[in-house]
Amino acid sequence: MIKERLVKEKQELVNDKNRIKETLSEGKQDKRIFALLFVEFAISVAIALSIYFYLDPETNVVPFPLSVFVFGVLMFLLAVVFHKTKEFRIERKKI
């Protein structure tokens, strides 16, 4: 039982590694892949920093009622940026 699970997890890791290699090799041909990965990374970092700076009471940059509003505006802007990449994400899944 445990051995089967370990074999399955190992196979999943190998498959993930192969997918990453394929993506990187395709990325050399299509520069949009790196742009999309950069946008996704930037969105992730922006969300984490927004939570830290606007919702954490110890490091609150803006006073409380306004900080929630600023956080909401930032999340809306990040959602708009993410939405702009929808066509590319759909195109990538078809390949």
Secondary structure, 3 states (H helix, E strand, C coil): CHHHHHHHHHHHHHHHHHHHHHHHHHHHHCHHHHHHHHHHHHHHHHHHHHHHHHHCHHHCCCCHHHHHHHHHHHHHHHHHHHHHCHHHHHHHHHC
